[in-house]
Amino acid sequence: MKAHIDRKITASLRRYGWALLLLMYTNLHAQYNPAGVPKKAKAYYDKAQQYLDYSAGGTEAVRWLEQAVAVDPGYLEAYAKLGSIYNMQHDYARALPFFEKAFRLDSAFFRSGWIMYAKAAAGTGNFGLALRLTKAYLNTNPSGRDRETAEQWLSHFTFAQQYTGKNIPFSPINLGDSINTGDAEYFPTLTIDQRTLVFTRNLQGHNEDFFFSHLRPDSSWSKALSIGTPVNTTFNEGAQTISQDGRLLLYTLCNTPGGYGSCDIFYTVRTATGWTTPRNIGAPVNTEYWDTQPCLSPDNRDLYFVSNRPGGYGGSDIYVSHLRPGGTWSKPENLGPGINTSGNESSPFIHADNQTLFFASGELPGMGDMDLFFARKNPDGSWGKPENLGYPINTIDHEGSLFVAADGKTAYLASDRADSRGQLDIYRFELYPEARPVKTLFVKGFVYDKQTRERLPSVVDLVDLDSGKTISRVPTDRQGNYLMTLPVGKNYGFNVGRPGYLFYSDNFPLKNQVPDTSYQINIGLDTIRVNAGMILKNIFFDTNKYDLKPESRTELDRLVQLLQQNPSLRIQISGHTDNIGNDEDNLLLSQHRAQSVVDYLTGHGIAAGRLEAKGFGETKPIAGNDTEAGRARNRRTEFLITGQ
């Protein structure tokens, strides 16, 4: 008898390899006989089959199958069927023991279920077992579609095994009953202050509408309400994005009268009286093909979206269109083969840092259906190599979309986990550090006339002081409201301008320090007139020196431009210090600093007769000198219009 078993073990090793020897050893002596199943157990099994045919949930089928194995604990097909039901429900933890039981009863009889068993193992994170099962199955020489499917899963499981032992943290928290219902909720998007959530809800499985919720002071979400007409209609609205300031909503609408193709991108604007009537964004963004899943850059100037138009790399690709000066959109550009593949890419999301792109792909190396990836923008504007977010964020199933808040670490996704209220629910979780985009603050407020208090539509510029490059140029709305994102890690110059007014200047030193909160600044602009003036907040000198630092160039060039556009202006440049040090030294230093600015202006074509340099030392403080913050305010350069 022992020799017979040894011969069977040797044959198994040749056929399957060591991979499954220990699992198979327990049933080498067993041979399952389906004809030996008791009639009562078979009747229960047949009853379960009826419910599989006519019931969506499978709950009744499970109940009858459990009765079948209670009658016959050796009923292999019933265990396999229980496992397959839970597999279909993506409840792999429940599926796994049923497949294991069927395998142990007779692995050879159960051979057709090995891939289902492997998927259940991978669904619980046991990629090693999934690989062993899949390799053993391929060693049995399946053919046709069965071999092709097994080879695809072998590729996925091989890729996924690299995450074994990495322990990527992932603890999704359901957003609760205020957001989630028995219907499916998905595509979460938030404003930059993380206080307004907009998402899609599929009402009773046949009508997709938008809902919104506001964050309460206690950090809970208010009861979600329909966004209402004219946005929600009897058609399906979905795949939306909301601008950082919450004033612009772009989304997908399909099969509408007068549309360009099967699905088009529409937009609506939030006003004081509600959302405007949605409008088709038009050509060249929309075509006769499938154009969907829009996402706006934080400055509203780049529109990322998905299309299956001809000329791409695969089924659906990610494109970007740029806002032109006249308010129209440029011809969309394919993001290229670094992002797009011969398969399908979808769900683009550009973070508030404007340099980290999250998206889904079914063709890049991954774990199953669609995986989530991120790519970072290179200094030249190209995209770096996409990186898989890894297990357990990605699984063997379909991962649809991801939203990451401005803080760079709080992420939102839709999932049908065990604690869901019904179907897909919205969850939040903390993204692990290696995958986080740059934390992004923001400055918002409104622009107004200092004398009349009237709101002023203006243009807001954000400049990287180190490179002198303009990061963003954003017009305010008609009421002068603005919002500008501030990714940490750089020092920014901030300027606001409007014809007929002096520009406003500020700076945000975020390279080496990160404030706890964002900024609220309402900006008063002064008309160009005699005795009007301003502090030049982006003029920089080293301590006790008067050589202009390179990061001063942007501000100085703006002053040159102002003087060129107003050739009759005469101005005084004044220098000021704090009270540290000798009075005479401070006076001299302030004079030299003012003269350095004048020298720059004359060096750029401004007539010397229009300029005066005046040093005041420490004699005109605008803050107390008893704190470093006060002293920093007193160390300043100003200009004053002395003639016009």
C-alpha positions as CSV (number, residue, x, y, z in Angstrom):
1,M,0.0,0.0,0.0
2,K,2.8,2.4,0.9
3,A,4.6,1.8,-2.4
4,H,1.4,2.5,-4.2
5,I,1.0,5.8,-2.5
6,D,4.7,6.7,-3.1
7,R,4.2,6.0,-6.8
8,K,1.2,8.3,-6.8
9,I,3.2,11.0,-5.1
10,T,6.0,10.7,-7.6
11,A,3.5,10.9,-10.5
12,S,1.9,14.0,-8.9
13,L,5.3,15.7,-8.6
14,R,6.0,15.1,-12.2
15,R,2.6,16.4,-13.2
16,Y,2.0,19.2,-10.8
17,G,5.4,20.0,-9.2
18,W,6.0,20.5,-5.5
19,A,3.6,23.5,-5.5
20,L,0.5,21.5,-4.5
21,L,1.9,18.3,-3.0
22,L,1.0,19.1,0.6
23,L,-2.5,20.2,-0.4
24,M,-3.0,17.1,-2.5
25,Y,-1.5,14.5,-0.2
26,T,-4.6,14.5,2.0
27,N,-6.9,13.2,-0.7
28,L,-4.6,10.9,-2.8
29,H,-6.6,8.0,-1.4
30,A,-10.0,9.7,-2.1
31,Q,-12.1,9.6,-5.3
32,Y,-15.3,11.5,-5.3
33,N,-18.3,9.8,-6.7
34,P,-21.2,12.2,-7.6
35,A,-23.5,9.2,-8.0
36,G,-23.2,8.5,-4.3
37,V,-24.8,11.8,-3.2
38,P,-27.9,11.2,-1.2
39,K,-31.2,12.0,-2.9
40,K,-32.2,14.5,-0.3
41,A,-28.9,16.4,-0.6
42,K,-29.2,16.4,-4.4
43,A,-32.8,17.8,-4.1
44,Y,-31.5,20.7,-2.0
45,Y,-28.7,21.3,-4.6
46,D,-31.3,21.3,-7.4
47,K,-33.4,23.7,-5.4
48,A,-30.4,26.0,-5.1
49,Q,-29.8,25.9,-8.8
50,Q,-33.3,27.3,-9.4
51,Y,-32.5,30.3,-7.3
52,L,-29.3,30.8,-9.1
53,D,-31.3,31.0,-12.3
54,Y,-34.0,33.4,-11.0
55,S,-32.6,35.2,-8.0
56,A,-30.1,38.1,-8.2
57,G,-28.6,37.9,-4.8
58,G,-28.0,34.2,-4.3
59,T,-29.1,34.3,-0.7
60,E,-31.7,31.6,-1.1
61,A,-29.3,29.5,-3.1
62,V,-26.8,29.6,-0.3
63,R,-29.4,28.5,2.2
64,W,-30.4,25.4,0.1
65,L,-26.7,24.6,-0.5
66,E,-25.9,24.7,3.2
67,Q,-28.7,22.3,3.8
68,A,-27.3,20.0,1.1
69,V,-23.8,19.8,2.7
70,A,-25.5,19.3,6.1
71,V,-27.1,16.2,4.7
72,D,-23.9,15.1,2.9
73,P,-20.7,16.7,4.3
74,G,-18.8,15.1,1.4
75,Y,-20.9,16.9,-1.3
76,L,-18.1,18.3,-3.4
77,E,-20.2,20.1,-6.0
78,A,-22.2,21.9,-3.3
79,Y,-19.0,23.2,-1.7
80,A,-17.8,24.3,-5.1
81,K,-21.1,26.1,-5.8
82,L,-21.1,27.8,-2.5
83,G,-17.6,29.1,-3.2
84,S,-18.5,30.3,-6.7
85,I,-21.5,32.2,-5.3
86,Y,-19.3,34.1,-2.8
87,N,-16.7,34.6,-5.5
88,M,-19.3,36.3,-7.7
89,Q,-20.2,38.5,-4.7
90,H,-16.5,39.3,-4.2
91,D,-16.7,37.8,-0.7
92,Y,-13.5,35.9,-1.1
93,A,-13.0,35.2,2.6
94,R,-16.2,33.2,2.6
95,A,-15.5,31.6,-0.7
96,L,-12.1,30.3,0.2
97,P,-13.0,27.6,2.8
98,F,-15.6,26.1,0.5
99,F,-13.1,25.8,-2.4
100,E,-10.6,24.4,0.0
101,K,-13.1,21.7,1.1
102,A,-13.9,20.8,-2.5
103,F,-10.2,20.6,-3.3
104,R,-9.4,18.3,-0.4
105,L,-12.3,16.0,-1.2
106,D,-11.0,15.3,-4.6
107,S,-8.6,17.7,-6.3
108,A,-8.6,15.9,-9.6
109,F,-12.4,15.9,-9.8
110,F,-12.4,19.6,-8.8
111,R,-9.8,20.5,-11.5
112,S,-12.1,22.8,-13.4
113,G,-12.5,24.9,-10.2
114,W,-8.9,25.5,-9.5
115,I,-8.8,28.9,-11.1
116,M,-11.9,30.0,-9.0
117,Y,-10.1,28.7,-6.0
118,A,-7.0,30.7,-7.0
119,K,-9.1,33.8,-7.4
120,A,-10.6,33.4,-3.9
121,A,-7.0,33.0,-2.5
122,A,-5.8,36.1,-4.3
123,G,-8.9,37.9,-3.2
124,T,-7.8,37.4,0.4
125,G,-4.2,38.4,-0.4
126,N,-2.8,34.9,-0.5
127,F,-1.1,35.4,-3.9
128,G,1.4,32.5,-3.2
129,L,-1.4,30.0,-3.0
130,A,-3.1,31.6,-6.1
131,L,0.1,31.2,-8.1
132,R,0.6,27.5,-7.0
133,L,-2.9,26.6,-8.0
134,T,-2.7,28.4,-11.3
135,K,0.7,26.9,-12.3
136,A,-0.6,23.4,-11.3
137,Y,-3.7,24.0,-13.5
138,L,-1.6,25.0,-16.4
139,N,0.5,21.9,-16.0
140,T,-2.6,19.8,-16.7
141,N,-2.5,21.3,-20.3
142,P,-5.9,23.0,-20.6
143,S,-6.7,24.3,-24.0
144,G,-8.4,27.2,-25.7
145,R,-10.1,29.8,-23.7
146,D,-9.4,28.0,-20.4
147,R,-5.6,28.2,-21.0
148,E,-5.8,31.8,-22.1
149,T,-7.7,32.7,-18.9
150,A,-5.3,30.8,-16.7
151,E,-2.3,32.5,-18.3
152,Q,-3.9,35.9,-17.8
153,W,-4.4,35.2,-14.1
154,L,-0.9,33.8,-13.8
155,S,0.4,37.2,-15.0
156,H,-1.8,39.1,-12.5
157,F,-0.9,36.9,-9.5
158,T,2.8,37.0,-10.4
159,F,2.7,40.8,-10.4
160,A,0.7,40.9,-7.2
161,Q,3.0,38.7,-5.3
162,Q,5.5,41.5,-5.0
163,Y,3.2,43.2,-2.5
164,T,3.2,40.2,-0.2
165,G,4.7,41.3,3.1
166,K,4.8,45.0,2.1
167,N,1.9,45.7,4.4
168,I,0.6,48.8,2.6
169,P,-1.8,50.4,5.1
170,F,-5.4,50.5,3.9
171,S,-8.3,50.9,6.3
172,P,-11.4,52.3,4.5
173,I,-14.0,54.0,6.6
174,N,-17.6,54.1,5.3
175,L,-18.9,57.7,5.1
176,G,-22.1,56.6,6.8
177,D,-25.8,56.9,6.3
178,S,-25.8,60.6,5.4
179,I,-24.0,59.7,2.2
180,N,-24.5,56.0,1.5
181,T,-27.8,54.2,0.9
182,G,-29.1,50.9,-0.5
183,D,-28.4,52.4,-4.0
184,A,-25.0,52.6,-5.5
185,E,-22.9,55.8,-4.7
186,Y,-19.7,56.5,-6.6
187,F,-17.4,59.1,-8.2
188,P,-16.8,61.2,-5.1
189,T,-15.3,64.7,-5.7
190,L,-14.6,67.5,-3.2
191,T,-13.9,71.2,-3.3
192,I,-10.4,72.2,-2.2
193,D,-11.5,73.1,1.3
194,Q,-12.9,69.6,1.7
195,R,-16.2,70.9,2.9
196,T,-18.5,70.1,-0.1
197,L,-18.8,66.6,-1.4
198,V,-20.5,65.9,-4.8
199,F,-21.1,62.3,-6.0
200,T,-23.2,60.2,-8.3
201,R,-26.1,58.0,-7.0
202,N,-27.7,55.4,-9.2
203,L,-31.4,55.6,-8.1
204,Q,-33.0,52.2,-8.1
205,G,-30.4,51.0,-10.6
206,H,-31.8,53.0,-13.6
207,N,-31.3,56.8,-13.1
208,E,-27.9,58.4,-12.3
209,D,-28.2,61.7,-10.5
210,F,-25.8,64.0,-8.6
211,F,-26.0,64.5,-4.8
212,F,-24.1,66.9,-2.5
213,S,-23.3,67.1,1.2
214,H,-21.5,69.6,3.4
215,L,-19.1,68.9,6.2
216,R,-20.4,69.9,9.6
217,P,-18.3,71.5,12.3
218,D,-18.1,68.1,14.1
219,S,-16.6,66.6,10.9
220,S,-19.7,64.6,10.1
221,W,-21.4,64.9,6.7
222,S,-24.9,66.5,6.3
223,K,-27.7,64.4,4.8
224,A,-26.9,64.3,1.0
225,L,-29.4,66.1,-1.1
226,S,-30.1,66.0,-4.8
227,I,-28.4,68.8,-6.8
228,G,-31.8,69.2,-8.4
229,T,-32.9,70.7,-11.7
230,P,-31.8,71.8,-14.2
231,V,-28.7,69.5,-13.7
232,N,-30.4,66.3,-12.7
233,T,-32.8,65.0,-15.4
234,T,-34.5,61.9,-16.6
235,F,-31.2,61.0,-18.4
236,N,-28.2,59.5,-16.7
237,E,-25.8,62.2,-15.3
238,G,-22.5,60.8,-14.1
239,A,-18.7,60.9,-13.9
240,Q,-18.6,64.5,-12.6
241,T,-15.8,66.8,-11.4
242,I,-16.3,69.9,-9.4
243,S,-13.8,72.8,-9.6
244,Q,-11.7,73.7,-6.6
245,D,-13.9,76.6,-5.6
246,G,-17.2,74.7,-6.2
247,R,-18.4,77.1,-8.9
248,L,-18.1,74.9,-11.9
249,L,-19.4,71.3,-12.5
250,L,-18.4,69.2,-15.5
251,Y,-20.0,65.8,-16.1
252,T,-21.0,63.2,-18.7
253,L,-24.4,63.0,-20.3
254,C,-25.2,60.2,-22.8
255,N,-27.6,59.8,-25.6
256,T,-29.1,63.3,-25.3
257,P,-30.9,65.1,-28.2
258,G,-28.5,67.3,-30.1
259,G,-25.4,65.6,-28.6
260,Y,-22.2,65.1,-30.6
261,G,-22.0,61.4,-29.9
262,S,-22.9,58.6,-27.6
263,C,-21.6,60.4,-24.5
264,D,-20.7,64.1,-24.3
265,I,-19.2,66.4,-21.6
266,F,-21.4,69.1,-20.3
267,Y,-20.9,72.0,-17.8
268,T,-22.9,74.1,-15.4
269,V,-22.0,77.1,-13.3
270,R,-23.1,77.8,-9.7
271,T,-24.5,81.3,-9.2
272,A,-26.2,83.1,-6.4
273,T,-29.6,81.7,-7.6
274,G,-28.4,78.1,-8.3
275,W,-26.9,76.1,-11.1
276,T,-27.2,77.4,-14.6
277,T,-28.8,75.4,-17.4
278,P,-26.2,72.8,-18.5
279,R,-24.4,73.3,-21.8
280,N,-22.5,71.0,-24.0
281,I,-18.8,71.9,-23.9
282,G,-18.8,71.4,-27.7
283,A,-16.1,70.6,-30.2
284,P,-13.2,69.8,-30.3
285,V,-13.6,68.1,-26.9
286,N,-16.8,66.3,-27.8
287,T,-16.9,64.2,-30.9
288,E,-19.2,61.6,-32.4
289,Y,-17.4,59.1,-30.2
290,W,-17.4,58.4,-26.5
291,D,-16.1,61.4,-24.5
292,T,-16.5,61.1,-20.8
293,Q,-15.1,61.4,-17.2
294,P,-13.9,65.0,-17.2
295,C,-11.5,66.3,-14.6
296,L,-10.3,69.9,-14.3
297,S,-6.9,71.0,-13.2
298,P,-6.8,73.2,-10.1
299,D,-6.5,76.4,-12.1
300,N,-9.4,75.4,-14.4
301,R,-7.1,75.7,-17.4
302,D,-6.6,72.0,-18.3
303,L,-9.4,69.5,-18.9
304,Y,-8.5,65.8,-18.7
305,F,-11.0,63.3,-20.0
306,V,-11.4,59.9,-21.5
307,S,-12.3,59.2,-25.2
308,N,-12.3,56.3,-27.6
309,R,-11.9,58.5,-30.6
310,P,-9.7,57.3,-33.5
311,G,-5.9,57.9,-33.3
312,G,-5.5,56.7,-29.7
313,Y,-3.4,53.8,-28.4
314,G,-6.2,51.5,-27.4
315,G,-9.8,51.2,-26.5
316,S,-10.1,54.3,-24.4
317,D,-7.3,56.8,-23.8
318,I,-6.8,59.9,-21.5
319,Y,-6.7,63.2,-23.3
320,V,-6.1,66.8,-22.2
321,S,-7.4,70.0,-23.6
322,H,-6.2,73.5,-22.7
323,L,-8.3,76.6,-22.1
324,R,-7.5,79.3,-24.7
325,P,-7.6,83.1,-24.0
326,G,-11.0,83.5,-25.7
327,G,-12.6,80.9,-23.4
328,T,-12.6,78.0,-25.9
329,W,-10.9,74.7,-25.5
330,S,-7.9,73.6,-27.6
331,K,-7.7,70.4,-29.7
332,P,-7.3,67.6,-27.2
333,E,-3.9,66.0,-26.9
334,N,-3.4,62.3,-26.1
335,L,-1.3,61.9,-23.0
336,G,0.9,59.5,-24.9
337,P,2.2,55.9,-24.6
338,G,3.6,56.6,-21.2
339,I,0.1,56.8,-19.8
340,N,-2.1,55.2,-22.4
341,T,-1.9,51.6,-23.6
342,S,-3.4,49.2,-26.1
343,G,-6.1,48.5,-23.5
344,N,-8.4,50.9,-21.6
345,E,-7.5,53.8,-19.4
346,S,-10.1,55.7,-17.5
347,S,-11.0,57.9,-14.5
348,P,-8.3,60.6,-14.7
349,F,-8.0,62.7,-11.6
350,I,-5.4,65.5,-11.4
351,H,-4.6,66.5,-7.8
352,A,-4.7,70.0,-6.5
353,D,-0.9,70.1,-6.7
354,N,-1.4,70.0,-10.5
355,Q,1.5,67.5,-10.8
356,T,0.1,64.1,-9.7
357,L,-2.3,62.2,-11.9
358,F,-4.3,59.3,-10.7
359,F,-6.1,57.0,-13.2
360,A,-7.3,53.5,-13.8
361,S,-5.8,51.0,-16.4
362,G,-6.7,47.5,-17.4
363,E,-3.5,47.0,-19.4
364,L,-0.6,48.3,-17.3
365,P,0.8,45.5,-15.1
366,G,-1.7,44.9,-12.4
367,M,-3.7,42.5,-10.3
368,G,-6.9,41.9,-12.2
369,D,-9.5,43.9,-13.9
370,M,-8.8,47.6,-13.6
371,D,-6.1,48.9,-11.2
372,L,-5.4,52.4,-9.9
373,F,-2.2,54.1,-10.8
374,F,-0.5,57.4,-10.3
375,A,2.1,59.3,-12.3
376,R,4.0,62.5,-11.5
377,K,4.6,65.4,-13.9
378,N,8.2,66.0,-14.9
379,P,9.7,69.5,-15.0
380,D,9.4,69.5,-18.8
381,G,5.7,68.8,-18.5
382,S,5.9,65.1,-19.6
383,W,4.6,62.4,-17.3
384,G,6.8,60.0,-15.3
385,K,6.3,56.2,-15.3
386,P,2.9,55.2,-13.8
387,E,3.1,53.3,-10.5
388,N,0.6,50.8,-9.4
389,L,-1.0,51.8,-6.0
390,G,-0.5,48.2,-4.9
391,Y,-2.4,45.7,-2.8
392,P,-4.7,46.0,-0.9
393,I,-5.9,49.3,-2.5
394,N,-5.9,47.4,-5.8
395,T,-7.4,43.9,-5.9
396,I,-8.2,41.2,-8.4
397,D,-11.5,43.1,-9.1
398,H,-12.4,46.4,-10.8
399,E,-11.0,49.6,-9.1
400,G,-12.9,52.4,-10.7
401,S,-11.8,55.8,-9.5
402,L,-9.9,57.6,-6.8
403,F,-10.1,61.2,-5.4
404,V,-7.3,62.6,-3.1
405,A,-8.0,65.7,-1.1
406,A,-5.8,68.7,-1.1
407,D,-4.0,67.5,2.1
408,G,-2.4,64.9,-0.1
409,K,-3.3,62.0,2.2
410,T,-7.1,61.7,2.6
411,A,-8.4,59.6,-0.3
412,Y,-11.9,58.7,-1.3
413,L,-13.2,55.7,-3.4
414,A,-16.3,53.7,-4.1
415,S,-16.4,50.1,-3.0
416,D,-18.9,47.3,-2.2
417,R,-17.2,46.1,1.0
418,A,-18.9,44.0,3.7
419,D,-20.2,47.1,5.6
420,S,-21.7,48.7,2.5
421,R,-25.3,49.9,2.8
422,G,-26.3,47.9,-0.3
423,Q,-24.2,48.3,-3.4
424,L,-21.2,50.6,-4.0
425,D,-20.6,53.0,-1.0
426,I,-18.2,55.9,-0.7
427,Y,-15.3,55.3,1.7
428,R,-12.3,57.4,2.8
429,F,-8.9,56.2,3.8
430,E,-5.4,57.5,4.4
431,L,-3.1,57.1,1.4
432,Y,0.3,55.8,2.3
433,P,3.2,58.3,2.1
434,E,4.9,57.0,-1.0
435,A,1.8,57.5,-3.1
436,R,0.8,60.9,-1.8
437,P,0.8,64.0,-4.0
438,V,2.1,67.3,-2.6
439,K,0.1,68.8,0.2
440,T,-1.7,71.8,-1.2
441,L,-3.0,74.9,0.6
442,F,-4.9,77.7,-1.1
443,V,-5.6,81.4,-0.9
444,K,-9.0,82.7,-1.6
445,G,-11.0,85.9,-1.2
446,F,-12.2,88.8,-3.4
447,V,-10.7,91.8,-5.1
448,Y,-12.3,95.3,-4.6
449,D,-11.6,99.0,-5.2
450,K,-10.1,100.5,-2.1
451,Q,-12.0,103.8,-2.5
452,T,-15.5,102.7,-3.7
453,R,-15.4,99.1,-2.2
454,E,-16.8,97.9,-5.5
455,R,-15.9,94.4,-6.5
456,L,-13.3,94.2,-9.3
457,P,-12.9,91.4,-11.8
458,S,-9.1,91.0,-12.1
459,V,-6.3,88.6,-13.0
460,V,-4.4,86.6,-10.3
461,D,-0.8,85.4,-10.9
462,L,1.1,82.9,-8.9
463,V,4.9,82.8,-9.6
464,D,7.6,80.4,-8.5
465,L,10.1,82.8,-7.0
466,D,13.1,80.6,-7.5
467,S,12.5,80.0,-11.2
468,G,10.5,83.1,-12.0
469,K,8.0,80.9,-13.8
470,T,4.3,81.7,-13.7
471,I,2.7,78.7,-12.1
472,S,-0.9,79.8,-12.6
473,R,-2.8,82.8,-14.1
474,V,-6.4,82.8,-13.1
475,P,-9.1,85.4,-13.7
476,T,-11.5,86.1,-10.9
477,D,-15.3,85.8,-11.5
478,R,-17.4,88.8,-12.2
479,Q,-17.7,89.5,-8.5
480,G,-14.0,89.5,-8.1
481,N,-13.9,86.2,-6.2
482,Y,-10.7,84.1,-6.7
483,L,-9.1,80.9,-5.4
484,M,-5.5,79.9,-6.1
485,T,-3.9,76.6,-5.1
486,L,-0.6,76.6,-3.3
487,P,1.3,73.3,-3.4
488,V,3.8,73.3,-0.5
489,G,7.5,73.0,-1.2
490,K,8.0,76.3,-3.1
491,N,8.2,80.0,-2.3
492,Y,5.5,81.9,-4.3
493,G,5.0,85.4,-5.4
494,F,1.4,86.4,-5.6
495,N,0.2,89.3,-7.7
496,V,-3.2,90.7,-8.6
497,G,-3.6,93.2,-11.5
498,R,-6.3,95.2,-13.3
499,P,-5.9,98.0,-15.9
500,G,-6.0,101.4,-14.3
501,Y,-5.0,100.1,-10.9
502,L,-1.7,99.5,-9.0
503,F,-1.0,95.8,-8.8
504,Y,-1.2,93.9,-5.5
505,S,1.8,92.0,-4.2
506,D,2.2,89.3,-1.7
507,N,4.3,86.1,-1.1
508,F,3.8,82.7,0.5
509,P,7.1,81.1,1.7
510,L,6.1,77.4,1.6
511,K,9.5,75.9,0.8
512,N,10.6,75.3,4.3
513,Q,7.5,75.9,6.4
514,V,3.9,74.6,6.1
515,P,1.1,76.6,7.8
516,D,-1.7,74.7,9.5
517,T,-4.4,76.5,7.5
518,S,-5.0,78.1,4.2
519,Y,-5.3,81.8,3.5
520,Q,-8.3,84.1,3.2
521,I,-7.2,87.5,1.7
522,N,-9.5,90.1,0.4
523,I,-7.5,92.5,-1.8
524,G,-8.1,96.2,-2.2
525,L,-6.6,97.7,-5.3
526,D,-5.7,101.4,-5.5
527,T,-6.3,103.4,-8.6
528,I,-3.2,104.9,-10.3
529,R,-3.1,108.4,-8.9
530,V,-0.7,110.8,-7.1
531,N,0.0,109.7,-3.5
532,A,-1.1,106.2,-4.2
533,G,1.5,103.6,-3.4
534,M,2.2,100.0,-2.2
535,I,4.6,97.7,-0.5
536,L,6.6,95.6,-2.9
537,K,6.4,92.3,-0.9
538,N,8.5,90.3,-3.3
539,I,11.7,92.4,-3.2
540,F,14.4,90.5,-1.3
541,F,17.8,91.2,0.2
542,D,20.2,89.2,2.3
543,T,20.6,90.4,5.9
544,N,22.6,93.7,6.0
545,K,23.1,93.7,2.3
546,Y,21.6,95.7,-0.6
547,D,22.2,93.4,-3.6
548,L,18.9,92.4,-5.0
549,K,18.3,88.6,-4.8
550,P,17.3,86.8,-8.0
551,E,13.8,86.0,-6.8
552,S,13.1,89.8,-6.8
553,R,13.1,89.9,-10.6
554,T,9.4,89.0,-11.2
555,E,8.2,91.8,-9.0
556,L,10.7,94.3,-10.4
557,D,9.7,93.4,-14.0
558,R,6.1,94.0,-13.1
559,L,7.0,97.4,-11.8
560,V,8.9,98.1,-15.1
561,Q,5.8,97.1,-17.0
562,L,3.6,99.4,-14.9
563,L,5.9,102.4,-15.6
564,Q,6.1,101.5,-19.3
565,Q,2.3,101.4,-19.6
566,N,2.0,104.7,-17.8
567,P,4.9,106.8,-19.2
568,S,4.0,110.0,-17.3
569,L,4.2,108.4,-13.8
570,R,7.0,109.6,-11.5
571,I,7.6,107.5,-8.4
572,Q,9.6,107.4,-5.2
573,I,11.2,104.1,-4.1
574,S,11.6,104.0,-0.4
575,G,13.6,101.6,1.8
576,H,12.8,100.7,5.4
577,T,14.5,98.6,8.1
578,D,13.7,97.3,11.6
579,N,15.3,98.8,14.7
580,I,18.1,96.2,15.1
581,G,21.5,97.8,14.8
582,N,22.8,101.3,14.6
583,D,20.4,104.0,13.4
584,E,22.9,105.6,11.0
585,D,23.8,102.1,9.5
586,N,20.1,101.3,9.1
587,L,19.5,104.6,7.3
588,L,22.4,104.0,5.0
589,L,21.3,100.4,4.3
590,S,17.8,101.5,3.5
591,Q,19.1,104.2,1.1
592,H,21.3,101.7,-0.7
593,R,18.4,99.2,-1.0
594,A,16.1,101.8,-2.5
595,Q,18.9,102.8,-4.9
596,S,19.3,99.2,-6.0
597,V,15.7,99.1,-7.1
598,V,16.1,102.4,-9.0
599,D,19.2,101.1,-10.7
600,Y,17.3,98.0,-11.8
601,L,14.5,100.1,-13.3
602,T,16.9,102.5,-15.1
603,G,18.7,99.4,-16.4
604,H,15.5,98.3,-18.0
605,G,14.8,101.5,-19.8
606,I,13.0,103.6,-17.3
607,A,14.2,107.2,-17.4
608,A,16.1,108.2,-14.2
609,G,14.3,111.5,-14.1
610,R,11.1,109.6,-13.2
611,L,12.6,107.9,-10.2
612,E,13.7,108.9,-6.7
613,A,15.4,106.7,-4.1
614,K,14.8,107.5,-0.5
615,G,16.0,105.6,2.6
616,F,14.0,106.0,5.9
617,G,15.9,103.5,8.0
618,E,13.8,102.5,11.1
619,T,11.9,105.8,11.3
620,K,8.6,104.7,9.8
621,P,7.7,101.3,11.3
622,I,4.3,99.7,10.4
623,A,4.5,97.1,13.2
624,G,6.1,96.7,16.5
625,N,9.7,95.8,16.6
626,D,9.4,93.6,19.7
627,T,8.7,90.4,17.7
628,E,10.3,88.8,14.7
629,A,7.1,89.0,12.7
630,G,6.8,92.7,13.4
631,R,10.4,93.4,12.5
632,A,9.9,91.4,9.2
633,R,7.0,93.7,8.3
634,N,9.1,96.7,9.0
635,R,11.9,95.5,6.7
636,R,10.3,96.5,3.4
637,T,10.5,98.3,0.1
638,E,7.7,100.6,-1.1
639,F,6.9,102.8,-4.0
640,L,4.8,106.0,-4.0
641,I,3.4,107.9,-7.0
642,T,4.8,111.4,-6.8
643,G,3.7,112.8,-10.2
644,Q,1.4,111.9,-13.0
